[in-house]
Amino acid sequence: MPSTDTATITKTETAVDKVNPQSKRVSNPDSTPLRFSDEQLAQIMRCAQPLHPRVRIAFIEAVANELRGKVLGDGVVFRVCREVLRNSTLFDPPTLGPGHTSKWDR
């Protein structure tokens, strides 16, 4: 039975370029696949969860592109996920209409 302690994500150029066209730091885009631990992959999936299902793949590809060439640790993966969410236009938060207040405004 194969071990589930690592996961592999490969990069496709199209969706990543739409999200972050400046992220062309990798000289060989078809280099070796990234290897994530189960916890790192779960962290990426948790960060992708609030996104619309159609843009989750683009988010994961953008994260994988940003992680290329870095030493993968749990903190690095979390920070890159946070940066991609902040700097991309993938997350569209709901707008509160008149008469609706957030829990912080109460």
N, C-alpha and C positions, 0 to 999 in steps of 0.2 A: 504494500500500500504506500503510495507516495506521501511524502511529508507535506504539511500545509504551512510550514513556517516561513515560506517566502512566496511572493507573488510577482508576476512580471507584467509590466505595462510597456507597450511599444508606442512609438510616436507616429502620428500621421500629420502631415504638414498643413492640411487645409484648415481645420477648425482652429488650430493654435494661431495661425496667422491672422485670422479674423479677430481673435480676442486680443492678441498682443503682437503687432507686427514688428516691434523692436526687439523681440526675443530671438534673434538669429545668431546667438553666440556660439552655437555648436557648429564646428566645421564639417562634421560628418553626421547628418541627421539620422542615418541608419546605423549608428554605433550600437554597442551592446545594450540590451534591454536593462531597465532599472530593476533592482530587486528590493522589494519592500518586505518588512516583517508583517505579521498579521496585524499587529497594533498600528503600524504606520498606514497600512491599507485601510484599516477601519477608520482611522483619523481622516483620511482623504474622503472616504464615503460619508462620514458624519458631516464634513464641511460641504459636501455636494448636496446633501439632503434638502436644504431649503430652496434649492434652485429648481427651476422648471425642468421636467424630465428631458426636454429637447436640448437643453444647454449643459446638462451634466457632463456629457462626453467632452465638450469643448473645455469645461473647467478642468476635468481630469487630465486632458492633454496639455493644457497650459501649465498645470502643476508639474507634470512630468517634464515638460520642456524647461521649466525654471530649475528643476532639481538636477538636471544633467550636469555632470562635472563636479558636483558637491558631495561631501561626505555625508551620507544619509544617517541622521539620527532622529529620534522622535521629535525633539525641539525644532530642528531644521524643517522637517516636514510640516509641522504645525505652523511655523512662521511663514513658510512659502504659501501654504493654503490660505492663510489670513491675508497675505499681500495680494494674491491673485483675486480673492473675493473683493478686496477694497479697490484695487486698481482697474478691474474690469467692469464692464457694463452688464455682466451676466445677472447680477442680483437686482431685482426690481421690487423694492419694499412696498408694501401696501400703503396707500394714502388714506388718511383718516378724513372722512367727510365732516361737514358741520354737525355738531351735536355729539360727535364721538371724541373722546379724550383717551389718551394713553394712560396707563397705570401710573406713570410718573407725574402726570399733570393733575392727578386727583388730590 
